[in-house]
Amino acid sequence: MGFKDAFNRIRLETDLQTQEQLARFLGIRQSSVSGAKKRSRFPSAWAEKIGRHYNLRYEWIMQGQEPKRLTPGMNPDETRELLDRFWFVLLHASESDRSRVRSVIDRVYHETRQER
């Protein structure tokens, strides 16, 4: 699919705003990104890697086909923000509140492990 359209969609939903940032994320040379742009082809492997990392569907990256997300949920920035808020609250909580949070986390962890 076309490089320009795929990269514009990626820019909308990620922190990959430049060709240099895209190359760094993919672990390739910037000249490889420039070459793909010149050929107007966005490689499938790139879309798959970006999609997995940012919770974006391959079909949305490549063709704009909704829905955007692989699974309902948060992108990495939203997850980091939630974790930052969680740790802030936890650091400022009383010992009894921390104990309650610890027990909830333990319970969820064990329930999740049992489902696998």
Secondary structure, 3 states (H helix, E strand, C coil): CCHHHHHHHHHHHCCCCCHHHHHHHHCCCHHHHHHHHHHCCCCHHHHHHHHHHHCECHHHHHHCCCCCECCCCCCHHHHHHHHHHHHHHHHCCCHHHHHHHHHHHHHHHHHHHHHC
